[in-house]
Amino acid sequence: MSLARILWVDDEIEILEAHKLFLEMKGYELTTMTNGFDAIEFLKNHQVDFILLDESMPGMSGLETLQRIKQIHPHIPVVLVTKNETESLMEEAIGSQITDYLIKPVNPNQVLLTLKKNLETKRLVTEKIVSDYQQQFRKMFDALDQSPTYQSWKELYNRLVFWELEMEKSDADEMVEVLLNQKKEANQSFFKFVSRNYISWMNASVDDAPLLSHQFFKHKILPHLTQQNPLVWIIIDNFRLDQWKAIEPMVTEFFRIQEEDCFFSILPTATHYCRNSLFAGMLPRDIEKKFPLLWKRDDDEEGKNNSERDFLMHQLASLKNEDIKCNYQKIHTTQEAEGLSDNINGMLSFDLSVVVYNFVDMISHARNEMDMIKELAADERSYRSLTKTWFMHSPLYQFLKKLSEKNCTVVISTDHGSLQVKHPLKVVADRQTTTNLRFKNGKNLDVDLKEVISFKEPELAGLPKSNMSSSFIFAGKQDFFCYPNHFNQYANLYRNSFQHGGVSMEEMIVPVIRLTKK
């Protein structure tokens, strides 16, 4: 069986007989034609995998033949072989969607490399990725056995995300499964790491603990706030590191990355807690004490993130930055998002503009509720792909493009990430307990304590204590909480959905990116 079927069209094909024999010895099946007319007729009735096309032929030129080929088979790779290196010809050929070009005289190895590059890339990439991953596989496992620090957890998670995206370029399904199992094992170890260290982080400095939600503004926004150069801070709700990596190539077309880092979301990894902490610069227990009328409990029916601007202005004042002119917007609808670009000059008249963008979180919740979205985002890879497709066609993308033309700094961050859950955990609780599937806050919580992180004294974990007997529990790994009533029904409903609130690398280790114009 041949590696591929090649059509080579050249009016001097007889002098290329040695090339033909060489490629046939390498396993390719070659058909030759001396003019474009015969080639077009041949293609009407025969299938080929690749076409080598002479640019200068009598009767019908190579570019004319190329246009006819594209009408019949628009997706067949075509390499133009030419003596003419003029810029105008190259521009026309590239505009006509050639795959590549070779300059005459060509030698057999040049042609072979072109074929390999365009026909065997997937196989060669797969072999290289698998080989490189196997070499690093043991190192990543060793890192889990060496009592990793929060910094090494950031590095490990970055490597796992890197390999997830690399595997998407390959056909190595078996290695993808190995990687997913390694990531699962890593999350089990991460769960234990957080369990051992979380309370000690609450009163530690950023030198001794990861940068947490309530410290983010002071360390990632404040140092870049000036009254000469406006800063736009975009918080994309529920935005993971791998989702950033999926859209990064689109963003870096027109922005230069000045910083790319991760920080740790506080627990629970839920908007009510994380985002209020981002804006207030305080842990939830301290927000409730200082702003008892603004902080909302889990069982309150009112919106729990309606005071973000108030919290932000208080933090600016506490950091002695009352003179900073600040603008705050929360985007819920496409119409509101489209208005961002229309008002970009007004926005940049402020020293700091904050934009809270809720659409990625909406994708996650829609996936839980709509069968069609579940099909489109059935796993981590398709969830990334859906995010990438959304971003490509979103007003946010257009807004960023316009920002890249301005003299400003842009920071993209989030409040927390999300995790695809697989395994239901039975929990017994009263009616006032929170409904979140990855954490519970309430009285008399009955659950297998070996499977959760439990804070019976919430204040030690930086959390408010709603009453004397309330406590928090957090699911780890890929677990989610279900009540005994209708257990199987709800377990089946939420299994494989994307949730947040608990303890995992995906939920807690989240990206921050600082950009400037190119």
C-alpha positions as CSV (number, residue, x, y, z in Angstrom):
1,M,0.0,0.0,0.0
2,S,1.4,3.4,-1.0
3,L,2.0,6.2,1.4
4,A,0.0,8.6,-0.8
5,R,-1.1,9.1,-4.4
6,I,0.7,12.0,-6.1
7,L,-0.2,13.8,-9.3
8,W,2.8,15.6,-10.9
9,V,2.0,18.0,-13.7
10,D,5.0,19.4,-15.7
11,D,5.5,19.9,-19.4
12,E,9.1,18.6,-19.0
13,I,8.1,15.6,-17.0
14,E,10.5,13.3,-18.9
15,I,13.5,14.9,-17.3
16,L,12.0,14.3,-13.9
17,E,12.0,10.5,-14.3
18,A,14.8,10.1,-11.7
19,H,12.6,12.1,-9.2
20,K,9.7,9.8,-10.0
21,L,11.6,6.6,-9.4
22,F,13.1,8.0,-6.1
23,L,9.6,8.8,-4.7
24,E,8.2,5.5,-5.8
25,M,11.1,3.8,-4.0
26,K,10.1,5.7,-0.9
27,G,6.5,4.3,-1.1
28,Y,4.6,6.9,-3.0
29,E,2.4,6.2,-6.0
30,L,3.0,8.7,-8.8
31,T,0.9,9.7,-11.9
32,T,2.4,12.2,-14.3
33,M,0.8,14.7,-16.7
34,T,2.4,17.1,-19.2
35,N,-0.3,19.8,-19.2
36,G,-3.1,21.3,-17.2
37,F,-5.9,20.1,-19.5
38,D,-5.1,16.5,-19.0
39,A,-4.6,17.0,-15.3
40,I,-8.1,18.5,-14.9
41,E,-9.7,15.7,-16.9
42,F,-7.8,13.1,-14.8
43,L,-8.9,14.7,-11.5
44,K,-12.6,14.5,-12.6
45,N,-12.4,10.7,-12.4
46,H,-9.5,9.9,-10.0
47,Q,-8.7,10.7,-6.5
48,V,-5.2,11.9,-5.5
49,D,-3.7,13.0,-2.1
50,F,-1.2,15.6,-3.4
51,I,-0.4,17.6,-6.5
52,L,2.9,19.0,-7.7
53,L,2.2,21.6,-10.3
54,D,4.6,23.4,-12.7
55,E,4.0,27.1,-12.8
56,S,5.1,27.7,-16.4
57,M,3.4,25.4,-18.9
58,P,2.1,26.1,-22.5
59,G,-1.6,26.2,-23.1
60,M,-2.8,26.5,-19.5
61,S,-0.5,28.0,-17.0
62,G,0.1,26.6,-13.6
63,L,-2.0,29.3,-11.8
64,E,-4.8,28.8,-14.3
65,T,-4.7,25.1,-13.6
66,L,-4.6,25.7,-9.9
67,Q,-7.8,27.7,-10.1
68,R,-9.6,24.9,-12.0
69,I,-8.2,22.3,-9.5
70,K,-9.6,24.3,-6.5
71,Q,-13.0,24.3,-8.1
72,I,-13.0,20.5,-8.4
73,H,-11.1,19.5,-5.2
74,P,-10.7,22.6,-3.0
75,H,-8.9,20.7,-0.2
76,I,-6.2,18.8,-2.1
77,P,-2.7,20.2,-1.2
78,V,-1.0,21.8,-4.2
79,V,2.7,22.7,-4.3
80,L,3.7,25.1,-7.1
81,V,7.0,24.3,-8.7
82,T,8.5,27.4,-10.4
83,K,11.6,29.1,-11.8
84,N,10.0,32.5,-11.2
85,E,10.6,34.1,-7.8
86,T,9.0,37.4,-8.4
87,E,7.0,38.8,-5.5
88,S,3.9,39.4,-7.6
89,L,3.8,35.7,-8.7
90,M,4.3,34.5,-5.1
91,E,1.5,36.8,-3.8
92,E,-0.9,35.6,-6.5
93,A,0.0,31.9,-5.8
94,I,-0.4,32.3,-2.0
95,G,-3.7,34.2,-2.6
96,S,-4.8,31.2,-4.7
97,Q,-4.2,29.0,-1.7
98,I,-1.2,27.0,-2.7
99,T,0.1,24.7,0.1
100,D,3.7,25.4,-0.6
101,Y,6.1,26.2,-3.4
102,L,9.5,24.8,-4.7
103,I,12.0,26.7,-6.8
104,K,13.5,24.9,-9.8
105,P,15.7,23.1,-10.2
106,V,14.4,20.8,-7.5
107,N,16.3,17.7,-6.2
108,P,14.5,14.5,-5.1
109,N,15.1,15.1,-1.4
110,Q,13.4,18.6,-1.6
111,V,10.3,17.0,-3.0
112,L,10.4,14.2,-0.4
113,L,10.6,16.7,2.5
114,T,7.7,18.7,1.0
115,L,5.6,15.6,0.8
116,K,6.5,14.6,4.4
117,K,5.8,18.1,5.7
118,N,2.4,18.3,4.1
119,L,1.2,14.6,4.1
120,E,2.8,13.0,7.1
121,T,2.9,15.9,9.5
122,K,0.2,14.4,11.7
123,R,2.1,11.1,12.0
124,L,5.4,12.7,12.6
125,V,4.0,15.2,15.1
126,T,2.2,12.3,17.0
127,E,5.5,10.3,17.2
128,K,7.4,13.3,18.4
129,I,4.8,14.3,21.0
130,V,4.5,10.7,22.3
131,S,8.2,10.4,22.5
132,D,8.7,13.7,24.4
133,Y,5.8,13.1,26.7
134,Q,7.1,9.6,27.6
135,Q,10.5,11.2,28.5
136,Q,8.8,13.8,30.8
137,F,6.1,11.4,32.2
138,R,8.4,10.0,34.9
139,K,9.7,13.5,35.9
140,M,6.1,14.7,36.4
141,F,5.3,11.6,38.5
142,D,8.5,12.1,40.5
143,A,7.4,15.7,41.2
144,L,4.3,14.4,42.9
145,D,6.4,12.2,45.2
146,Q,8.7,15.0,46.4
147,S,6.4,17.0,48.6
148,P,5.8,19.8,46.0
149,T,5.4,23.4,47.1
150,Y,2.7,25.7,45.8
151,Q,5.2,27.0,43.2
152,S,6.0,23.5,42.0
153,W,2.2,22.8,41.8
154,K,1.8,25.8,39.5
155,E,4.7,24.5,37.3
156,L,3.2,21.0,37.3
157,Y,-0.2,22.2,36.3
158,N,1.3,24.3,33.6
159,R,3.1,21.3,32.2
160,L,0.0,19.1,32.3
161,V,-2.0,21.8,30.4
162,F,0.8,22.1,27.9
163,W,0.7,18.3,27.2
164,E,-3.1,18.4,27.0
165,L,-2.9,20.9,24.2
166,E,0.0,19.1,22.6
167,M,-1.9,15.9,22.5
168,E,-4.7,17.6,20.6
169,K,-2.3,17.9,17.7
170,S,-1.8,14.2,17.6
171,D,-3.6,10.9,17.1
172,A,-2.2,9.3,20.2
173,D,-5.5,8.3,21.9
174,E,-3.8,5.9,24.2
175,M,-1.3,8.5,25.4
176,V,-4.2,10.9,26.0
177,E,-5.7,8.4,28.3
178,V,-2.4,8.1,30.1
179,L,-2.2,11.9,30.5
180,L,-5.8,12.1,31.8
181,N,-5.0,9.4,34.4
182,Q,-1.8,11.3,35.4
183,K,-3.9,14.5,35.8
184,K,-6.4,12.6,37.9
185,E,-3.6,11.3,40.2
186,A,-2.1,14.8,40.4
187,N,-5.5,16.2,41.5
188,Q,-5.7,13.6,44.3
189,S,-2.3,14.8,45.5
190,F,-3.2,18.4,45.1
191,F,-6.3,17.8,47.2
192,K,-4.1,16.5,50.0
193,F,-1.7,19.4,49.6
194,V,-4.4,22.0,50.0
195,S,-5.9,20.1,52.9
196,R,-2.6,20.3,54.8
197,N,-1.7,23.9,54.0
198,Y,-4.8,26.0,53.4
199,I,-5.4,27.3,56.9
200,S,-1.7,28.3,57.2
201,W,-2.0,30.3,54.0
202,M,-4.7,32.5,55.5
203,N,-2.4,34.6,57.6
204,A,0.9,34.1,55.6
205,S,2.6,36.6,53.4
206,V,2.9,36.1,49.7
207,D,6.5,35.0,50.2
208,D,5.4,32.0,52.2
209,A,2.1,31.1,50.4
210,P,0.6,31.4,47.0
211,L,-0.9,34.6,45.8
212,L,-4.5,34.3,46.8
213,S,-7.7,36.1,45.5
214,H,-7.7,38.7,48.2
215,Q,-4.1,39.7,47.6
216,F,-4.4,39.8,43.8
217,F,-5.3,43.5,43.3
218,K,-2.4,44.7,45.5
219,H,0.2,42.6,43.7
220,K,-1.0,42.3,40.1
221,I,-3.0,45.5,39.4
222,L,-1.8,48.2,41.7
223,P,1.9,48.1,40.6
224,H,0.8,48.9,37.0
225,L,-1.7,51.7,37.9
226,T,-0.5,55.1,36.8
227,Q,-2.3,58.3,35.8
228,Q,-0.3,58.5,32.6
229,N,-1.2,55.1,31.1
230,P,-4.7,53.7,31.6
231,L,-5.2,50.1,32.7
232,V,-8.1,47.8,31.6
233,W,-8.7,44.9,33.9
234,I,-10.9,42.2,32.3
235,I,-12.2,39.5,34.7
236,I,-13.6,36.6,32.7
237,D,-15.7,34.6,35.1
238,N,-14.9,30.9,35.4
239,F,-11.8,31.0,33.1
240,R,-9.3,28.3,33.3
241,L,-5.6,28.1,32.3
242,D,-6.2,25.7,29.4
243,Q,-8.9,28.0,28.0
244,W,-6.5,30.9,28.1
245,K,-3.9,28.8,26.3
246,A,-6.6,27.9,23.7
247,I,-7.2,31.6,22.8
248,E,-3.7,32.8,23.4
249,P,-2.6,32.6,19.7
250,M,-5.5,34.9,18.7
251,V,-4.7,37.4,21.4
252,T,-0.9,37.5,20.7
253,E,-1.6,38.4,17.0
254,F,-2.0,42.0,18.2
255,F,-0.8,42.1,21.8
256,R,2.6,41.5,23.4
257,I,2.6,39.4,26.6
258,Q,4.4,41.2,29.4
259,E,3.5,38.7,32.2
260,E,1.8,35.3,32.2
261,D,1.3,33.8,35.6
262,C,-1.1,31.9,37.8
263,F,-2.6,32.7,41.2
264,F,-4.6,30.6,43.6
265,S,-8.4,31.1,44.0
266,I,-9.6,31.0,47.6
267,L,-12.1,28.4,48.8
268,P,-14.9,28.0,47.9
269,T,-14.0,28.4,44.3
270,A,-17.3,30.1,43.7
271,T,-18.1,33.6,42.4
272,H,-19.7,34.8,45.6
273,Y,-16.5,34.3,47.6
274,C,-13.7,34.6,45.0
275,R,-14.8,37.7,43.1
276,N,-15.9,39.7,46.2
277,S,-12.4,38.9,47.7
278,L,-10.7,40.1,44.5
279,F,-12.5,43.5,44.7
280,A,-12.4,44.0,48.4
281,G,-8.9,42.8,49.0
282,M,-10.1,40.9,52.0
283,L,-11.1,37.3,52.9
284,P,-14.8,36.6,53.1
285,R,-14.8,36.5,56.9
286,D,-13.4,40.0,57.0
287,I,-15.7,41.4,54.3
288,E,-18.7,40.2,56.3
289,K,-17.4,41.8,59.5
290,K,-16.6,45.2,57.8
291,F,-19.5,45.3,55.4
292,P,-22.3,43.4,57.2
293,L,-25.0,45.1,55.0
294,L,-23.2,44.4,51.7
295,W,-22.1,40.8,52.3
296,K,-24.8,38.3,51.4
297,R,-25.0,34.8,52.9
298,D,-25.4,31.7,50.8
299,D,-29.1,31.4,51.6
300,D,-29.9,35.0,50.8
301,E,-32.1,35.4,47.8
302,E,-30.5,38.8,46.7
303,G,-27.7,38.9,44.2
304,K,-24.4,38.1,46.0
305,N,-22.1,40.1,43.7
306,N,-23.9,43.4,43.5
307,S,-21.4,45.3,45.7
308,E,-18.2,44.7,43.7
309,R,-17.8,48.4,42.8
310,D,-18.2,49.4,46.4
311,F,-15.6,46.9,47.5
312,L,-13.2,48.0,44.8
313,M,-13.5,51.7,45.7
314,H,-12.9,50.8,49.4
315,Q,-9.8,48.8,48.5
316,L,-8.4,51.7,46.4
317,A,-9.0,54.0,49.3
318,S,-7.3,51.6,51.8
319,L,-4.3,51.5,49.5
320,K,-4.1,55.3,49.5
321,N,-5.1,55.5,45.8
322,E,-8.3,57.6,46.1
323,D,-7.1,59.8,43.3
324,I,-7.3,56.9,40.8
325,K,-10.2,57.5,38.5
326,C,-12.0,54.2,38.3
327,N,-14.7,52.8,35.9
328,Y,-16.6,49.5,36.6
329,Q,-18.8,47.5,34.2
330,K,-20.4,44.1,34.4
331,I,-21.3,42.5,31.1
332,H,-24.3,40.1,31.0
333,T,-25.6,40.4,27.5
334,T,-24.2,40.5,23.9
335,Q,-25.7,44.1,23.6
336,E,-23.7,45.2,26.6
337,A,-20.6,43.5,25.3
338,E,-20.9,45.3,21.9
339,G,-21.2,48.6,23.7
340,L,-17.7,48.2,25.1
341,S,-16.0,48.8,21.7
342,D,-18.3,51.7,21.0
343,N,-17.3,53.5,24.3
344,I,-13.6,52.6,24.3
345,N,-12.3,56.2,24.3
346,G,-14.5,57.1,27.2
347,M,-13.3,54.1,29.0
348,L,-9.7,55.0,28.5
349,S,-10.3,58.4,30.1
350,F,-10.2,56.6,33.4
351,D,-7.0,55.4,35.1
352,L,-8.5,52.0,35.8
353,S,-11.4,50.4,33.9
354,V,-12.7,47.1,35.3
355,V,-14.8,44.8,33.0
356,V,-16.5,41.7,34.5
357,Y,-17.3,39.3,31.7
358,N,-19.7,36.5,32.5
359,F,-20.0,34.5,29.2
360,V,-17.6,31.6,29.9
361,D,-19.5,30.9,33.2
362,M,-22.7,31.0,31.2
363,I,-21.3,28.3,28.8
364,S,-20.5,26.1,31.8
365,H,-24.0,26.5,33.3
366,A,-25.7,26.1,29.9
367,R,-23.8,22.8,29.4
368,N,-25.4,21.5,32.6
369,E,-28.9,22.4,31.4
370,M,-29.0,21.9,27.6
371,D,-28.5,18.6,25.9
372,M,-27.1,20.2,22.8
373,I,-24.4,22.0,24.7
374,K,-23.6,18.8,26.5
375,E,-22.9,17.2,23.2
376,L,-20.7,20.1,22.1
377,A,-18.7,20.1,25.3
378,A,-18.7,16.4,26.2
379,D,-15.2,16.5,27.6
380,E,-12.3,18.8,28.5
381,R,-11.0,19.0,24.9
382,S,-14.4,20.0,23.4
383,Y,-15.0,22.4,26.3
384,R,-11.8,24.2,25.4
385,S,-12.9,24.1,21.7
386,L,-16.3,25.6,22.5
387,T,-14.6,28.4,24.5
388,K,-12.3,29.1,21.6
389,T,-15.1,29.2,19.1
390,W,-17.1,31.5,21.4
391,F,-14.2,33.9,21.8
392,M,-13.4,34.0,18.1
393,H,-16.9,35.3,17.4
394,S,-17.4,37.3,20.5
395,P,-17.6,41.1,21.1
396,L,-14.8,40.6,23.6
397,Y,-12.4,39.6,20.8
398,Q,-13.3,42.7,18.9
399,F,-12.9,44.8,22.0
400,L,-9.4,43.5,22.6
401,K,-8.5,44.2,19.0
402,K,-9.4,47.8,19.4
403,L,-7.7,48.0,22.8
404,S,-4.5,46.8,21.1
405,E,-4.4,50.0,19.0
406,K,-4.4,52.2,22.2
407,N,-1.7,53.1,24.6
408,C,-2.9,51.1,27.6
409,T,-2.2,48.1,29.7
410,V,-4.6,45.2,29.7
411,V,-4.8,42.6,32.4
412,I,-6.9,39.5,31.8
413,S,-7.7,37.3,34.9
414,T,-10.6,35.4,36.5
415,D,-12.1,34.5,39.8
416,H,-12.0,30.7,39.6
417,G,-12.0,27.8,37.2
418,S,-14.1,24.7,36.9
419,L,-13.8,20.9,36.8
420,Q,-15.6,18.1,35.0
421,V,-17.1,16.0,37.8
422,K,-17.6,12.2,37.6
423,H,-18.3,10.7,41.0
424,P,-21.2,11.5,43.3
425,L,-20.6,11.7,47.1
426,K,-23.6,11.2,49.4
427,V,-24.2,14.1,51.8
428,V,-26.9,14.6,54.4
429,A,-27.8,18.2,55.3
430,D,-30.7,20.4,56.3
431,R,-32.7,22.7,54.1
432,Q,-30.6,25.8,54.7
433,T,-27.5,24.1,53.2
434,T,-26.0,25.6,50.1
435,T,-27.0,24.0,46.8
436,N,-23.5,24.1,45.2
437,L,-22.3,20.7,44.1
438,R,-18.7,21.1,45.0
439,F,-19.0,22.7,48.4
440,K,-21.6,22.8,51.2
441,N,-22.0,25.4,54.0
442,G,-24.5,24.5,56.7
443,K,-25.3,22.8,60.0
444,N,-25.0,19.1,60.8
445,L,-23.3,18.1,57.5
446,D,-23.0,14.3,57.4
447,V,-20.5,13.0,54.8
448,D,-17.5,10.7,54.6
449,L,-14.9,13.0,56.0
450,K,-12.0,11.0,54.4
451,E,-13.3,12.2,51.0
452,V,-13.7,16.0,51.8
453,I,-11.9,18.9,53.2
454,S,-13.9,20.0,56.3
455,F,-13.6,23.3,58.2
456,K,-15.6,23.1,61.4
457,E,-14.2,26.5,62.4
458,P,-14.7,28.4,59.1
459,E,-13.0,31.6,60.4
460,L,-9.7,29.8,60.5
461,A,-10.1,29.3,56.7
462,G,-11.0,32.9,56.2
463,L,-14.7,32.1,55.9
464,P,-17.7,33.7,57.6
465,K,-19.5,31.6,60.2
466,S,-23.3,32.0,59.6
467,N,-24.2,30.4,63.0
468,M,-22.5,28.6,65.9
469,S,-22.8,25.1,64.4
470,S,-22.2,25.9,60.7
471,S,-19.3,24.4,58.8
472,F,-17.9,24.0,55.3
473,I,-17.0,20.9,53.4
474,F,-15.3,20.8,50.0
475,A,-15.2,18.1,47.4
476,G,-11.9,17.2,45.7
477,K,-10.8,15.1,42.8
478,Q,-13.8,14.8,40.4
479,D,-16.4,14.3,43.2
480,F,-19.7,16.1,43.5
481,F,-22.3,16.1,46.3
482,C,-25.7,14.5,46.1
483,Y,-28.4,14.1,48.7
484,P,-29.8,10.7,49.5
485,N,-33.3,11.6,48.2
486,H,-33.3,10.8,44.4
487,F,-29.6,10.1,44.6
488,N,-29.3,8.2,41.3
489,Q,-31.4,10.7,39.5
490,Y,-29.3,13.7,40.4
491,A,-26.1,11.7,40.1
492,N,-26.9,10.9,36.5
493,L,-28.0,14.5,35.8
494,Y,-24.8,16.1,36.9
495,R,-22.2,13.5,36.2
496,N,-19.7,14.8,33.5
497,S,-20.9,18.4,34.0
498,F,-18.5,21.2,34.7
499,Q,-18.7,22.5,38.3
500,H,-16.8,24.8,40.6
501,G,-16.6,25.5,44.3
502,G,-14.2,22.7,45.3
503,V,-10.6,21.8,45.3
504,S,-8.7,20.9,42.1
505,M,-6.0,22.4,40.0
506,E,-8.5,23.5,37.4
507,E,-10.6,25.4,39.9
508,M,-7.9,26.9,42.1
509,I,-4.8,27.5,39.9
510,V,-6.0,30.2,37.5
511,P,-4.4,32.5,35.0
512,V,-3.4,36.2,35.0
513,I,-2.0,37.8,31.8
514,R,-0.7,41.3,31.4
515,L,-0.7,42.7,27.8
516,T,0.6,45.8,26.0
517,K,0.3,46.8,22.3
518,K,2.8,45.5,19.8
